[in-house]
């Protein structure tokens, strides 16, 4: 292991520490600001790869299967993730449709693709081609993924519309909830560990 890879820098106050071997439930915190510096990854590379592939399947499912059913008198309707995006595109706020398409479809799909690409090579203890740009792009994209926001909006819609019209959550809503948790878990802090595991 090189000299630089034995060091860890706090991302909040730039304090430098020597990396220590941590146990299963141990965490390293910064002495100056208390920020989390290091911990043992929750998932192995194989587990992360399997969950990333599952997230890809769930994203495809959410795009084409209903998230919400609406019943009004003798009529019924359903809405998928793509329907919501297209409804905004066809309305007077088409810019919102473009923003939503990026935040809930394009960015998560790019994240999942990058994760599968990086982790498939990491299984064999190898750097994927374009490892550094891919890792940096994952960091840049993380704040722009808004699946959780869309999930909260769908849940609010179910609650708010319940008194006026009959609504029912569909399978897509449960898939969206699972996908949101997967993206937080897989594309979170553990991905950064690839820098250290493959160094």
C-alpha angles and dihedrals in degrees: 000000000000123000093251094050090058090062127081124197124206108239092212106047102011095237112159123223137173111252114249129203106255129206126231098279100022125116132192117222130189113258092213104047104007095238120152109263105174144349138168111276114255093215134046120229091257092051092048091050092050092049091047091054089048090051089054091053091047092051090053089047093051092049095056106026124073119267095189137020120210124195120193115176105300096346131084134190140177136205131211128192090261091050090056092051093046092048090057092045092053094046130076092274101062090151087064089053090055091047092049092047089054096043100045104026115016100041096044090045090051091048092051092047092050092047093051090047095050097040094047089062094038089062087071093042091253134129113244115236106272091020097157098047090045093052091047091048090052089055092048094048097047097085091045097060106100103178091121091053091051090048091053090047091052092049091049089050091052092051096042096047096045095089095047106037134007112266131173131186113244132210090269091064092056090046089051091052091050091046092051092053091046093052092050091048101041102034093043132090097316091070089065088061088073088076089062100035093055098039 
